[in-house]
Amino acid sequence: MIDRRGVLAGGAALLLPAAPKPAPAQVVARGGSGEPALTVLSDGGFEMPAAMLARDVEPETIRSTAQLSGPLTTVLNVTCLKRGDQTIVFDCGSGANFLPGTGKLAGSLEAAGIAPDSVTHVLFTHLHPDHLWGALDDFDTPLFPNARWLASADEVAYWTSPKVYEGLPEDRHAFAAGAQRVLKELGDRLETRTAGQEWVQGVTAISTAGHTPGHVSFVFSDAQGPVFVLGDALTHPVISFAHPDWRPASDHEPERAIATRRALLERAVAEKARIIGYHLPGAIGRVEKQGAAYRFVQPA
């Protein structure tokens, strides 16, 4: 049996953090004014090996392409959409016990003036630790006590299957054990949906599988046009766009993830959509074609 201590240690071992400086609680970005109100909140960040960005690519090529002069730091961005009497949160961070530098969501909610008990819906893109473990507070009770919690039926089935460990490398067994623990605590509060459905009125889930088998992204519109909340479908502000065919080590199904990235990038360009990436610095931007590839462009 894998206990909670083992879960936390295993997750940390996989990501190999290099003692990052804790990121402050903060509001990362706001998506315009008026109704609906779009706010992106920080759950902090952590350092990870640059080699995680691409399998089978030379480390120096990765570093130069990613424009790295120092350690690679990934940020965690939690999106909040307020409209009428609804407050919708997309993913919920890593919680207090994942990695140093993470678990800042509660402070960021306070900084943004968003009370946890005002949150009406939590929509998960997928169930990796840095997106799911923040569902529970320090007392293992739901962080958002009045929320409806919604996740992909395929994603829940994958992580709760008795055979999940057979398809995972040993250093990711902790991810499955952690997911099962959190889902058990959420219990019947958790509702499952499928891609292609409106999970909340006006917010549609689309299949973006590959990073995980049941990964979804969310599409909605505001006064400025369509918005895509992408979770981990695009994870690096340079490599995911310039080299969508590279294979990040964190993708469960690399070839499927490549197809997903290409389709998403094309759709974002065609629809002139704003995108929000969970691990993209600054969070909000647009996609532009750049020759045969793409680039991530943020507001000036």
HELIX and SHEET records of a PDB file:
HELIX    1   1 ARG A    4  LEU A   15  1                                  12    
HELIX    2   2 ALA A   50  LEU A   53  5                                   4    
HELIX    3   3 PRO A   59  THR A   65  1                                   7    
HELIX    4   4 LEU A  105  ALA A  112  1                                   8    
HELIX    5   5 PRO A  116  SER A  118  5                                   3    
HELIX    6   6 PRO A  129  LEU A  132  1                                   4    
HELIX    7   7 TRP A  133  ALA A  135  5                                   3    
HELIX    8   8 ALA A  153  THR A  160  1                                   8    
HELIX    9   9 VAL A  164  GLY A  167  5                                   4    
HELIX   10  10 GLU A  170  ARG A  172  5                                   3    
HELIX   11  11 HIS A  173  LEU A  186  1                                  14    
HELIX   12  12 GLY A  187  ARG A  189  5                                   3    
HELIX   13  13 ILE A  239  ALA A  242  1                                   4    
HELIX   14  14 PRO A  254  GLU A  271  1                                  18    
SHEET    1   A 7 VAL A  27  ARG A  30  0                                        
SHEET    2   A 7 ALA A  37  MET A  48 -1                                        
SHEET    3   A 7 LEU A  72  ARG A  83 -1                                        
SHEET    4   A 7 GLN A  86  PHE A  90 -1                                        
SHEET    5   A 7 HIS A 121  LEU A 123  1                                        
SHEET    6   A 7 ARG A 148  SER A 152  1                                        
SHEET    7   A 7 LEU A 190  ARG A 193  1                                        
SHEET    1   B 7 GLU A 198  VAL A 200  0                                        
SHEET    2   B 7 VAL A 203  SER A 207 -1                                        
SHEET    3   B 7 VAL A 216  ASP A 222 -1                                        
SHEET    4   B 7 GLY A 225  VAL A 229 -1                                        
SHEET    5   B 7 ARG A 274  ILE A 276  1                                        
SHEET    6   B 7 ILE A 284  GLN A 290 -1                                        
SHEET    7   B 7 ALA A 293  VAL A 297 -1                                        
END                                                                             
